[in-house]
Amino acid sequence: MAFPLKSVLFAIVVVSCVYQVHGIIGIPDFTVRVEKKSMGKTAESVEVDSFVLKNKKGVEVSICTLGATITKLRVPDKAGKLDDIVLGYDTPEEYQKGSSYFGAIVGRVANRIADGCFQVDGKQYSVAKNDGGVNHLHGGNKGFDMKVWDARVVRGGVEFSLKSPDGDEGYPGSVEVAVRYTLKGDTLTVEMAAKSDAPTPVNLAQHSYFNLGGHSSGSILGHEVLLSSDKYTELKNSIPTGAVLNCTGSPFQFTSSSVIGERMQELAKSLNLDVSYDGSSHALLTLPNRTKLQPTDEGGSGSNTILGFDHNFVVRKTRNPLANLPLLRRLAGLAHVATVTEPCSGRTLTVESNAPGVQFYSGNFLNAERGKEGAVYEQHNGLCLETQHFPNSISADPSSEFGQGACPILRPRAAYRHKLRYTFGVKEESK
């Protein structure tokens, strides 16, 4: 039997609006069990709660109220063995002392703001230069990752909320933020929403470090990455120049599934560094003596560059006819951002989002970081795929290619929304 198009579209709208809070839309999974636990206290003796989401497939996610942070994420490998695949710490105080933003929601503006200053409607604002005393990073000295959020259990997950007052870390306007995590099957959905009483930049990101072999399994250089991106934003001293470059024929080409270590070897060559990738040990080796590259090494060329990826890639736009219909724009689906595969465990991670960019970070600055369960995280032991608007883009020319991904200015009566999905799977064995 054929159904009229109008009836189908009406049904989609009705079903999608069944479950809407803070502008966040979703259909809940009633099979998910949510358990609240105490994680301990902050250094200021503020209680931090952890919410454990678990479904019948065995997927388990723990998220705490400090930073709305993903602290554990257990998924099966090709043999059905469960492992925790995100880096993190055991206690709230360790998260407070850490500087890697493990698993947190970062903001009010994620990534870097050059020289710690920006303009909104012609007015200049100064924010903390917490990135080497030069730039602003991930919201400042006490960004959203360092705040204890309110939380409530919702169908299929948990929703965190936070009020950021006017002047918080130097930003204008009072902002209300909601972040909802929901688990359905093999998919963890993260929905971020915000509203403000005055014009202010907002660019939130989820900052989990993934290691699909298990959080304590070592190097991620053997992971294979595919990015839905043909372009990346050029950097100078960690700040975008405003130029958008083509990935083709460069170390930044991940348009087909590529081994991170092999691409990193190409990156080293482009920087005139004497470094090679050893596929058997998944290590970067300095030449000619083939000793393991250390985070403070100069790569044998007199450069103090710490080797790795920490770049914003432009997510390839996908066409969806629903996006042209105002009532259905939010139902038009998310764009594929990345697929990651770990060959030994067979685990895969697919990332989808509605954000224009993704920061691919290969854990370059990890250096004997003591993590949870006695793990020690070394350089390149985790990778991040931070979906986002472009770094240092608050005042970007909207007519330029770089400006197409500019950080939005959130105004009163408007809404900020950022949605992403993590889907976990297992690569099928080739016959």
C-alpha positions as CSV (number, residue, x, y, z in Angstrom):
1,M,0.0,0.0,0.0
2,A,1.4,3.5,-0.9
3,F,1.1,6.3,1.6
4,P,0.7,10.0,0.6
5,L,4.0,11.9,1.1
6,K,2.2,14.5,3.3
7,S,1.1,11.7,5.7
8,V,4.6,10.3,5.9
9,L,6.2,13.6,6.7
10,F,3.5,14.4,9.3
11,A,4.2,11.1,11.0
12,I,7.9,11.8,11.1
13,V,7.3,15.2,12.8
14,V,4.9,13.7,15.4
15,V,7.2,10.9,16.3
16,S,10.3,13.1,16.6
17,C,8.5,15.6,18.8
18,V,7.4,13.0,21.3
19,Y,10.6,13.6,23.3
20,Q,11.9,17.1,23.3
21,V,13.6,19.0,26.2
22,H,15.9,22.0,25.9
23,G,15.5,21.9,22.2
24,I,17.0,18.4,22.1
25,I,15.1,15.9,20.0
26,G,15.4,12.1,20.3
27,I,13.5,8.8,20.5
28,P,14.4,7.1,23.8
29,D,15.6,3.6,24.3
30,F,13.6,2.0,27.1
31,T,16.0,-0.9,27.4
32,V,18.8,1.1,28.9
33,R,19.4,0.9,32.6
34,V,20.8,4.0,34.3
35,E,22.5,3.7,37.7
36,K,23.7,6.7,39.8
37,K,26.8,6.3,41.9
38,S,29.1,8.5,43.9
39,M,32.4,9.1,42.2
40,G,33.9,11.1,45.2
41,K,34.5,14.7,45.8
42,T,36.4,17.6,44.2
43,A,39.3,19.3,46.0
44,E,36.7,21.8,47.2
45,S,34.6,18.9,48.8
46,V,31.9,19.1,46.2
47,E,30.2,15.8,45.6
48,V,30.6,14.3,42.1
49,D,28.1,11.8,40.8
50,S,28.6,9.2,38.1
51,F,25.8,7.9,35.9
52,V,26.3,4.4,34.4
53,L,24.3,3.7,31.2
54,K,24.1,0.0,30.3
55,N,22.0,-1.9,27.7
56,K,21.4,-5.6,27.0
57,K,24.2,-5.7,24.4
58,G,26.7,-5.1,27.2
59,V,27.7,-1.6,26.0
60,E,28.4,0.5,29.2
61,V,29.0,4.2,29.5
62,S,29.9,6.1,32.7
63,I,29.5,9.9,32.7
64,C,30.2,12.1,35.7
65,T,28.9,15.5,36.7
66,L,32.4,17.1,36.7
67,G,32.6,18.4,33.2
68,A,29.8,16.2,32.0
69,T,32.7,13.8,31.4
70,I,32.7,10.4,29.8
71,T,34.9,8.4,32.3
72,K,34.4,4.9,31.0
73,L,33.1,3.3,27.8
74,R,33.0,-0.4,27.5
75,V,32.3,-2.1,24.2
76,P,33.0,-5.6,22.8
77,D,35.7,-6.7,20.5
78,K,35.5,-9.3,17.7
79,A,35.6,-12.1,20.3
80,G,32.9,-10.5,22.5
81,K,35.4,-9.3,25.1
82,L,34.5,-6.0,26.7
83,D,37.1,-3.3,27.2
84,D,37.1,0.3,28.3
85,I,38.2,2.3,25.2
86,V,38.5,5.9,26.6
87,L,41.4,7.4,28.5
88,G,40.6,8.9,31.9
89,Y,41.3,9.0,35.7
90,D,39.9,7.3,38.8
91,T,38.9,10.3,40.9
92,P,37.5,13.9,40.5
93,E,40.6,15.4,42.0
94,E,42.7,13.7,39.3
95,Y,40.5,15.2,36.6
96,Q,40.9,18.6,38.3
97,K,44.7,18.3,38.2
98,G,44.9,17.0,34.7
99,S,45.4,19.1,31.7
100,S,44.3,16.8,28.9
101,Y,40.5,17.4,29.1
102,F,39.9,13.6,29.1
103,G,36.3,12.9,28.1
104,A,34.9,16.3,29.0
105,I,32.6,18.8,27.4
106,V,34.8,21.8,26.7
107,G,33.6,25.4,26.3
108,R,32.3,28.1,26.3
109,V,34.5,28.1,23.2
110,A,36.3,24.9,22.4
111,N,39.8,25.0,20.8
112,R,42.0,28.1,20.6
113,I,41.4,31.8,20.5
114,A,44.5,33.7,19.4
115,D,46.1,36.1,21.9
116,G,43.1,35.5,24.3
117,C,40.9,38.2,22.7
118,F,38.0,38.5,20.4
119,Q,35.2,40.9,19.4
120,V,31.5,40.7,19.4
121,D,29.5,43.5,17.8
122,G,32.6,45.7,17.8
123,K,33.3,45.3,21.5
124,Q,36.6,43.7,22.5
125,Y,36.8,41.0,25.2
126,S,39.8,39.4,26.9
127,V,39.9,35.9,28.1
128,A,42.6,33.8,29.9
129,K,45.7,32.9,28.0
130,N,45.8,29.4,29.4
131,D,47.6,27.8,26.4
132,G,51.3,28.5,27.1
133,G,50.5,32.1,28.1
134,V,49.8,32.9,24.5
135,N,46.3,31.7,23.5
136,H,43.0,30.9,25.1
137,L,42.1,27.1,25.1
138,H,38.9,25.2,25.7
139,G,37.1,27.9,27.7
140,G,39.9,29.1,30.0
141,N,41.3,28.3,33.4
142,K,38.0,27.0,34.7
143,G,36.0,26.1,31.6
144,F,33.0,23.8,31.4
145,D,35.2,20.8,31.9
146,M,36.1,22.0,35.5
147,K,32.5,22.8,36.6
148,V,30.2,20.4,38.4
149,W,27.0,20.2,36.4
150,D,23.5,19.4,37.5
151,A,22.1,16.1,36.2
152,R,18.9,14.2,35.8
153,V,18.0,10.8,34.4
154,V,16.0,10.7,31.2
155,R,14.8,7.9,29.1
156,G,17.8,6.1,27.7
157,G,20.3,8.2,29.3
158,V,21.2,11.3,31.4
159,E,21.0,15.0,30.8
160,F,23.5,17.5,32.3
161,S,22.8,21.2,32.7
162,L,24.9,24.2,33.6
163,K,24.5,27.9,34.1
164,S,27.5,30.0,33.0
165,P,27.1,33.6,34.4
166,D,27.8,36.8,32.6
167,G,31.6,37.4,32.8
168,D,32.4,33.7,33.3
169,E,36.1,33.3,32.2
170,G,35.7,36.7,30.6
171,Y,32.8,35.8,28.2
172,P,29.8,38.1,27.9
173,G,26.2,37.0,28.6
174,S,24.6,34.5,30.9
175,V,24.4,31.1,29.1
176,E,22.3,28.0,30.0
177,V,23.8,24.8,28.6
178,A,22.3,21.3,28.4
179,V,24.1,18.2,27.3
180,R,22.2,14.9,26.9
181,Y,23.8,11.5,26.5
182,T,21.6,8.6,25.3
183,L,22.5,5.0,24.5
184,K,20.7,3.0,22.0
185,G,22.1,-0.3,20.8
186,D,25.7,0.3,19.7
187,T,25.2,4.0,19.5
188,L,26.0,6.8,22.0
189,T,24.3,10.1,21.0
190,V,25.5,13.4,22.4
191,E,23.3,16.4,22.1
192,M,24.4,19.9,23.2
193,A,22.2,22.9,23.4
194,A,22.6,26.4,24.7
195,K,20.8,29.7,25.0
196,S,22.0,33.1,26.1
197,D,20.6,36.5,27.3
198,A,23.3,38.5,25.4
199,P,25.4,38.0,22.3
200,T,28.3,35.6,23.0
201,P,30.4,33.0,21.1
202,V,29.5,29.4,21.8
203,N,31.4,26.4,20.4
204,L,31.1,23.2,22.5
205,A,33.0,20.0,21.9
206,Q,33.2,16.5,23.4
207,H,36.8,15.7,24.2
208,S,37.1,12.0,24.6
209,Y,40.4,10.2,23.9
210,F,39.8,6.9,22.2
211,N,42.0,3.8,22.1
212,L,40.0,1.0,20.5
213,G,42.4,-1.6,21.7
214,G,41.6,-0.6,25.3
215,H,42.5,2.5,27.2
216,S,45.7,0.9,28.6
217,S,46.8,-1.0,25.4
218,G,49.4,1.5,24.2
219,S,49.9,3.2,20.9
220,I,47.1,4.2,18.6
221,L,49.5,4.6,15.6
222,G,48.3,1.2,14.2
223,H,44.7,2.5,14.2
224,E,43.2,3.1,10.7
225,V,41.3,6.4,10.2
226,L,39.0,7.5,7.4
227,L,37.8,11.1,7.4
228,S,35.0,12.6,5.3
229,S,37.1,15.5,4.5
230,D,39.0,16.8,1.5
231,K,40.3,19.9,3.2
232,Y,41.9,21.1,6.4
233,T,42.6,24.5,7.9
234,E,46.2,25.6,7.7
235,L,48.0,26.3,11.0
236,K,50.8,28.6,12.1
237,N,51.9,28.3,15.7
238,S,48.7,26.2,16.4
239,I,46.4,29.0,15.1
240,P,44.5,28.8,11.8
241,T,45.9,31.2,9.2
242,G,42.5,31.5,7.5
243,A,43.6,29.4,4.6
244,V,41.7,26.2,3.7
245,L,44.0,23.6,2.0
246,N,43.4,20.6,-0.1
247,C,44.3,17.3,1.6
248,T,45.0,15.4,-1.7
249,G,48.6,14.1,-2.0
250,S,49.5,15.3,1.5
251,P,50.0,13.6,4.9
252,F,46.5,15.0,5.7
253,Q,44.8,12.8,3.2
254,F,42.5,10.4,5.1
255,T,39.8,10.1,2.4
256,S,40.5,6.3,2.4
257,S,41.2,4.2,5.5
258,S,44.8,5.0,6.4
259,V,47.2,3.8,9.2
260,I,47.9,6.8,11.5
261,G,51.6,5.9,11.9
262,E,52.1,5.7,8.1
263,R,50.6,9.1,7.7
264,M,52.6,10.5,10.6
265,Q,55.8,9.2,8.9
266,E,54.8,11.2,5.8
267,L,54.1,14.2,8.0
268,A,57.6,13.9,9.5
269,K,59.1,13.8,6.0
270,S,57.3,16.9,5.0
271,L,58.8,18.6,8.1
272,N,62.3,17.3,7.3
273,L,62.3,15.1,10.4
274,D,64.3,11.9,10.4
275,V,61.5,9.7,11.7
276,S,60.1,6.4,10.5
277,Y,57.1,4.3,11.5
278,D,57.6,0.8,12.8
279,G,54.4,-1.1,12.0
280,S,55.3,-4.1,14.2
281,S,55.7,-2.1,17.4
282,H,53.4,0.8,16.4
283,A,56.2,3.2,17.3
284,L,57.8,6.2,15.7
285,L,61.6,5.7,15.5
286,T,64.3,8.4,15.0
287,L,66.8,7.7,12.3
288,P,69.5,6.4,11.8
289,N,69.7,4.7,15.2
290,R,66.0,3.7,15.2
291,T,65.4,4.6,18.9
292,K,61.8,5.4,20.0
293,L,60.8,9.0,19.5
294,Q,60.0,10.6,22.8
295,P,57.6,13.5,23.4
296,T,60.4,16.0,24.0
297,D,62.6,14.7,21.1
298,E,63.5,17.0,18.3
299,G,63.1,14.4,15.6
300,G,66.7,14.6,14.6
301,S,66.4,17.8,12.6
302,G,67.0,20.5,15.2
303,S,63.3,21.2,15.3
304,N,61.4,21.2,18.6
305,T,58.1,20.1,16.9
306,I,56.2,17.5,18.8
307,L,55.1,15.2,15.9
308,G,51.5,14.4,15.3
309,F,48.1,15.6,14.1
310,D,46.3,18.4,15.9
311,H,44.4,19.9,13.0
312,N,40.8,20.9,12.1
313,F,39.4,19.1,9.1
314,V,36.5,20.5,7.1
315,V,33.7,17.9,7.1
316,R,32.5,17.2,3.6
317,K,28.9,18.4,3.2
318,T,26.3,15.9,2.3
319,R,23.1,16.6,0.5
320,N,19.8,15.7,2.0
321,P,16.5,16.9,0.6
322,L,15.0,17.1,4.1
323,A,17.5,19.9,5.0
324,N,15.6,22.2,2.6
325,L,12.4,21.8,4.6
326,P,12.4,24.2,7.6
327,L,10.2,21.9,9.8
328,L,12.4,18.9,9.1
329,R,15.8,20.5,9.1
330,R,16.8,18.9,12.4
331,L,15.6,15.5,11.2
332,A,17.8,15.6,8.0
333,G,20.4,13.4,9.6
334,L,24.0,13.9,10.5
335,A,27.0,13.9,8.2
336,H,29.6,11.1,8.4
337,V,32.7,12.5,10.0
338,A,35.1,9.6,10.6
339,T,35.5,5.9,10.8
340,V,38.3,4.4,13.0
341,T,39.4,0.7,13.0
342,E,41.7,-1.1,15.3
343,P,42.9,-4.2,13.4
344,C,43.8,-6.4,16.4
345,S,40.6,-6.1,18.4
346,G,38.5,-5.6,15.3
347,R,36.7,-2.7,17.0
348,T,35.4,0.2,14.9
349,L,34.1,3.6,15.8
350,T,32.0,5.7,13.5
351,V,31.5,9.4,14.2
352,E,28.6,11.5,12.8
353,S,27.8,15.1,13.5
354,N,26.1,18.3,12.3
355,A,29.2,20.4,13.0
356,P,31.3,21.8,10.1
357,G,34.7,20.7,11.4
358,V,36.5,18.0,13.3
359,Q,39.7,18.4,15.3
360,F,41.8,15.2,14.7
361,Y,44.3,15.0,17.6
362,S,46.7,12.1,17.9
363,G,47.6,12.6,21.6
364,N,50.9,14.3,20.8
365,F,51.3,15.9,24.2
366,L,50.6,12.9,26.4
367,N,53.7,12.2,28.4
368,A,53.7,9.6,31.2
369,E,50.2,10.7,32.2
370,R,49.0,8.6,35.1
371,G,45.5,7.5,34.4
372,K,42.8,5.2,35.7
373,E,43.4,1.6,36.9
374,G,47.2,2.2,37.1
375,A,47.5,3.0,33.4
376,V,50.3,5.3,32.2
377,Y,49.4,7.2,29.0
378,E,52.4,7.9,26.8
379,Q,52.5,10.0,23.6
380,H,50.1,8.8,20.9
381,N,48.2,6.5,23.3
382,G,44.8,8.0,22.5
383,L,43.1,10.0,19.7
384,C,40.4,12.6,19.7
385,L,37.8,13.4,17.0
386,E,36.4,16.7,18.3
387,T,33.4,17.8,16.2
388,Q,33.3,21.6,16.2
389,H,33.1,24.9,14.5
390,F,36.6,26.1,13.3
391,P,39.2,27.2,15.8
392,N,39.9,31.0,16.2
393,S,37.0,31.8,13.9
394,I,34.8,34.2,16.0
395,S,35.5,37.1,13.7
396,A,36.0,35.2,10.5
397,D,34.6,36.7,7.2
398,P,31.4,34.7,6.7
399,S,31.8,35.0,2.9
400,S,35.2,33.3,3.0
401,E,35.7,29.5,2.8
402,F,37.2,29.6,6.3
403,G,34.2,31.7,7.5
404,Q,31.8,29.0,6.4
405,G,32.8,27.1,9.6
406,A,33.0,30.2,11.9
407,C,32.1,30.0,15.6
408,P,28.5,31.1,16.0
409,I,27.5,34.2,18.0
410,L,24.6,33.0,20.1
411,R,22.0,35.8,20.5
412,P,19.0,36.1,22.8
413,R,15.9,34.1,21.6
414,A,18.2,32.0,19.4
415,A,19.4,28.4,20.1
416,Y,22.8,26.7,19.8
417,R,22.6,23.0,18.9
418,H,25.4,20.5,18.3
419,K,24.7,16.8,17.9
420,L,27.0,13.9,17.4
421,R,26.8,10.1,17.4
422,Y,29.4,7.5,18.2
423,T,28.6,4.1,16.8
424,F,30.7,1.1,17.9
425,G,31.1,-2.1,15.9
426,V,33.4,-4.9,14.8
427,K,35.1,-5.2,11.5
428,E,34.0,-8.4,9.7
429,E,36.7,-10.9,9.0
430,S,37.6,-11.1,5.3
431,K,36.8,-14.6,3.9
